[in-house]
Amino acid sequence: MSTSALRLEPVTAVNFDAVCAIQVRPDQAHLVSPVVKSLAEAYVHPDAAWPRAVVDGDEVVGFVMAFLDIAWDPERDPADIRSGIWRLNVSAAHQARGYGRFAVRAVTAELRRRGAERAYVTWERGPGTPEPFYLGLGFRLTGEVSGGQTVGVLDLPPAASA
């Protein structure tokens, strides 16, 4: 992984096939939806979805999609507006190289730039859960469950002024 060449890019006609070809390991497939489903969700929720290819040099190595300013549980509290990580898929061939960590940090930096004070994420529990990954990045359990998934939150302190 070359950190100077590592970046998030919008999903475009040029990288679409490479993004859709991303597949996690077979033992992880039950934990995260395929990229094509995420892109369909982004299409039907264009104001809430922020899909990005994770690119290293010229190679697409992953996919991340943020959710932006959604009413979390509008029936319970319509004023509870949240942003966070909706989906993270790192290609099986590129896992354990820091790409997922980079993607989460890049999304949280974007959320902070947009004024968010916290970033949320949900995950499946059970074998192969990404829980240790998210907790290791500083997310903490909220005690909530959303759609059967565990909810984590990361505080986003304001960027230090120069």
Contacts in CASP RR format, 6 or more apart in sequence:
PFRMAT RR
TARGET T0000
AUTHOR 0000-0000-0000
METHOD contacts of the structure
MODEL  1
MSTSALRLEPVTAVNFDAVCAIQVRPDQAHLVSPVVKSLAEAYVHPDAAW
PRAVVDGDEVVGFVMAFLDIAWDPERDPADIRSGIWRLNVSAAHQARGYG
RFAVRAVTAELRRRGAERAYVTWERGPGTPEPFYLGLGFRLTGEVSGGQT
VGVLDLPPAASA
1 56 0 8 1.000
1 97 0 8 1.000
1 98 0 8 1.000
1 99 0 8 1.000
1 102 0 8 1.000
2 56 0 8 1.000
2 57 0 8 1.000
3 102 0 8 1.000
5 55 0 8 1.000
5 56 0 8 1.000
5 57 0 8 1.000
6 54 0 8 1.000
6 55 0 8 1.000
6 56 0 8 1.000
6 57 0 8 1.000
6 99 0 8 1.000
6 102 0 8 1.000
7 55 0 8 1.000
7 106 0 8 1.000
8 52 0 8 1.000
8 53 0 8 1.000
8 54 0 8 1.000
8 55 0 8 1.000
8 64 0 8 1.000
8 103 0 8 1.000
8 106 0 8 1.000
8 107 0 8 1.000
8 110 0 8 1.000
9 15 0 8 1.000
9 52 0 8 1.000
9 53 0 8 1.000
9 55 0 8 1.000
10 51 0 8 1.000
10 52 0 8 1.000
10 53 0 8 1.000
11 19 0 8 1.000
11 39 0 8 1.000
11 42 0 8 1.000
11 51 0 8 1.000
11 52 0 8 1.000
11 53 0 8 1.000
11 63 0 8 1.000
15 53 0 8 1.000
15 55 0 8 1.000
15 60 0 8 1.000
18 53 0 8 1.000
18 59 0 8 1.000
18 60 0 8 1.000
19 35 0 8 1.000
19 39 0 8 1.000
19 53 0 8 1.000
19 60 0 8 1.000
19 62 0 8 1.000
19 63 0 8 1.000
20 35 0 8 1.000
20 36 0 8 1.000
20 39 0 8 1.000
21 60 0 8 1.000
22 35 0 8 1.000
22 60 0 8 1.000
22 61 0 8 1.000
22 62 0 8 1.000
22 63 0 8 1.000
22 89 0 8 1.000
22 90 0 8 1.000
22 91 0 8 1.000
23 29 0 8 1.000
23 34 0 8 1.000
23 89 0 8 1.000
23 91 0 8 1.000
23 92 0 8 1.000
24 31 0 8 1.000
24 32 0 8 1.000
24 89 0 8 1.000
24 90 0 8 1.000
24 91 0 8 1.000
24 92 0 8 1.000
24 95 0 8 1.000
25 92 0 8 1.000
25 95 0 8 1.000
26 92 0 8 1.000
27 127 0 8 1.000
27 128 0 8 1.000
28 92 0 8 1.000
28 128 0 8 1.000
30 124 0 8 1.000
31 123 0 8 1.000
31 124 0 8 1.000
31 128 0 8 1.000
31 129 0 8 1.000
31 130 0 8 1.000
32 87 0 8 1.000
32 88 0 8 1.000
32 89 0 8 1.000
33 87 0 8 1.000
34 89 0 8 1.000
35 63 0 8 1.000
35 87 0 8 1.000
35 89 0 8 1.000
38 49 0 8 1.000
38 51 0 8 1.000
38 63 0 8 1.000
38 65 0 8 1.000
38 86 0 8 1.000
38 87 0 8 1.000
38 89 0 8 1.000
39 51 0 8 1.000
41 49 0 8 1.000
41 65 0 8 1.000
41 86 0 8 1.000
42 49 0 8 1.000
42 50 0 8 1.000
42 51 0 8 1.000
42 65 0 8 1.000
47 68 0 8 1.000
48 67 0 8 1.000
48 68 0 8 1.000
48 69 0 8 1.000
48 70 0 8 1.000
49 65 0 8 1.000
49 66 0 8 1.000
49 67 0 8 1.000
49 68 0 8 1.000
49 86 0 8 1.000
50 65 0 8 1.000
50 66 0 8 1.000
50 67 0 8 1.000
50 68 0 8 1.000
50 107 0 8 1.000
50 110 0 8 1.000
51 63 0 8 1.000
51 64 0 8 1.000
51 65 0 8 1.000
52 63 0 8 1.000
52 64 0 8 1.000
52 65 0 8 1.000
52 66 0 8 1.000
52 103 0 8 1.000
52 106 0 8 1.000
52 107 0 8 1.000
53 60 0 8 1.000
53 62 0 8 1.000
53 63 0 8 1.000
54 60 0 8 1.000
54 61 0 8 1.000
54 62 0 8 1.000
54 63 0 8 1.000
54 64 0 8 1.000
54 90 0 8 1.000
54 99 0 8 1.000
54 100 0 8 1.000
54 102 0 8 1.000
54 103 0 8 1.000
55 61 0 8 1.000
56 94 0 8 1.000
56 99 0 8 1.000
60 91 0 8 1.000
61 90 0 8 1.000
61 91 0 8 1.000
61 94 0 8 1.000
61 97 0 8 1.000
61 99 0 8 1.000
62 89 0 8 1.000
62 90 0 8 1.000
62 91 0 8 1.000
62 94 0 8 1.000
62 99 0 8 1.000
62 100 0 8 1.000
62 103 0 8 1.000
63 87 0 8 1.000
63 88 0 8 1.000
63 89 0 8 1.000
64 85 0 8 1.000
64 87 0 8 1.000
64 88 0 8 1.000
64 89 0 8 1.000
64 100 0 8 1.000
64 103 0 8 1.000
64 104 0 8 1.000
64 106 0 8 1.000
64 107 0 8 1.000
65 85 0 8 1.000
65 86 0 8 1.000
65 87 0 8 1.000
65 88 0 8 1.000
66 83 0 8 1.000
66 84 0 8 1.000
66 85 0 8 1.000
66 86 0 8 1.000
66 107 0 8 1.000
66 110 0 8 1.000
66 111 0 8 1.000
67 82 0 8 1.000
67 83 0 8 1.000
67 84 0 8 1.000
67 85 0 8 1.000
67 86 0 8 1.000
68 83 0 8 1.000
68 84 0 8 1.000
68 111 0 8 1.000
68 114 0 8 1.000
69 81 0 8 1.000
69 82 0 8 1.000
69 83 0 8 1.000
70 81 0 8 1.000
70 82 0 8 1.000
70 83 0 8 1.000
71 78 0 8 1.000
71 80 0 8 1.000
71 81 0 8 1.000
72 80 0 8 1.000
72 81 0 8 1.000
72 82 0 8 1.000
72 120 0 8 1.000
72 146 0 8 1.000
73 80 0 8 1.000
73 146 0 8 1.000
82 118 0 8 1.000
82 120 0 8 1.000
83 111 0 8 1.000
83 114 0 8 1.000
83 116 0 8 1.000
83 118 0 8 1.000
83 119 0 8 1.000
83 120 0 8 1.000
84 107 0 8 1.000
84 108 0 8 1.000
84 111 0 8 1.000
84 116 0 8 1.000
84 119 0 8 1.000
84 120 0 8 1.000
84 121 0 8 1.000
85 104 0 8 1.000
85 107 0 8 1.000
85 119 0 8 1.000
85 120 0 8 1.000
85 121 0 8 1.000
88 100 0 8 1.000
88 103 0 8 1.000
88 104 0 8 1.000
88 130 0 8 1.000
90 99 0 8 1.000
90 100 0 8 1.000
90 103 0 8 1.000
100 133 0 8 1.000
101 137 0 8 1.000
104 134 0 8 1.000
104 137 0 8 1.000
105 137 0 8 1.000
107 119 0 8 1.000
108 119 0 8 1.000
108 154 0 8 1.000
108 156 0 8 1.000
111 119 0 8 1.000
111 156 0 8 1.000
112 156 0 8 1.000
112 158 0 8 1.000
112 159 0 8 1.000
113 159 0 8 1.000
116 156 0 8 1.000
117 155 0 8 1.000
117 156 0 8 1.000
118 153 0 8 1.000
118 154 0 8 1.000
118 155 0 8 1.000
118 156 0 8 1.000
119 139 0 8 1.000
119 153 0 8 1.000
119 154 0 8 1.000
119 156 0 8 1.000
120 142 0 8 1.000
120 151 0 8 1.000
120 152 0 8 1.000
120 153 0 8 1.000
120 154 0 8 1.000
121 134 0 8 1.000
121 139 0 8 1.000
121 151 0 8 1.000
121 152 0 8 1.000
121 153 0 8 1.000
121 154 0 8 1.000
122 146 0 8 1.000
122 147 0 8 1.000
122 149 0 8 1.000
122 150 0 8 1.000
122 151 0 8 1.000
122 152 0 8 1.000
123 129 0 8 1.000
123 130 0 8 1.000
123 131 0 8 1.000
123 134 0 8 1.000
123 149 0 8 1.000
123 150 0 8 1.000
123 152 0 8 1.000
124 130 0 8 1.000
124 149 0 8 1.000
124 150 0 8 1.000
125 131 0 8 1.000
125 149 0 8 1.000
125 150 0 8 1.000
131 150 0 8 1.000
134 152 0 8 1.000
135 141 0 8 1.000
137 154 0 8 1.000
138 154 0 8 1.000
139 152 0 8 1.000
139 153 0 8 1.000
139 154 0 8 1.000
140 152 0 8 1.000
140 153 0 8 1.000
140 154 0 8 1.000
141 150 0 8 1.000
141 151 0 8 1.000
141 152 0 8 1.000
142 151 0 8 1.000
142 152 0 8 1.000
142 153 0 8 1.000
143 150 0 8 1.000
143 151 0 8 1.000
144 151 0 8 1.000
144 152 0 8 1.000
145 151 0 8 1.000
END
